[in-house]
Structure formats: C-alpha cells, structure tokens
Amino acid sequence: MSDEITLSRLEPTLEDHAYPADRDALAEAFAGTTVLFADGDADLGDLLAHVDQETFESADDAHAALQNVLPIEALGEPGQSDGDA
C-alpha cells in the first residue's frame, strides 16, 4: 500500500483491515502509508511496529494504541498560534 493520509483519516484507514489482527500483520499491511501530521509525517507501518500491544480486536483498539506512539509533530496545526503575541 502506498498512500498519504491525514491524521483525521487514521481510524477509517485502519478499518480497511480485518480484525482481530496482530501487530506485525497490521504493520506489514500499512507499511508505505504515510500519515501527514501538522509538522511532518511518519510511516503508519513503522508507527504500528512500535506499539506495545500485540493483538488488536478492532480498528478502534489499534487507533487507541497508536495514540501512545504518535510523535509530538502530530499535534496542532501548521501556523497555529500557541498564545504568544
């Protein structure tokens, strides 16, 4: 798979896989899918490979586990003010 998705499309993209699924199968299935962040990007397969959980019962389960490995660049929007004047 070779696609680019935004962070908001992460969960719907994960729903394209059959569950239950193990971490290695998901990482392989989504290798080459680039997740675009506010500032940067990452390979979805690489992100999944770094999740501690070994088995996922659903796309929601995988999505929740990914929240723990998303880089800081995933937060916010480009050009977003942090409150400084």
Beta strands, then each sheet from edge to edge (+ up, - down):
strand 1: 3-6
strand 2: 21-22
strand 3: 33-37
strand 4: 40-43
strand 5: 55-56
sheet 1: 1+ 3+ 4-
sheet 2: 2+ 5-
end
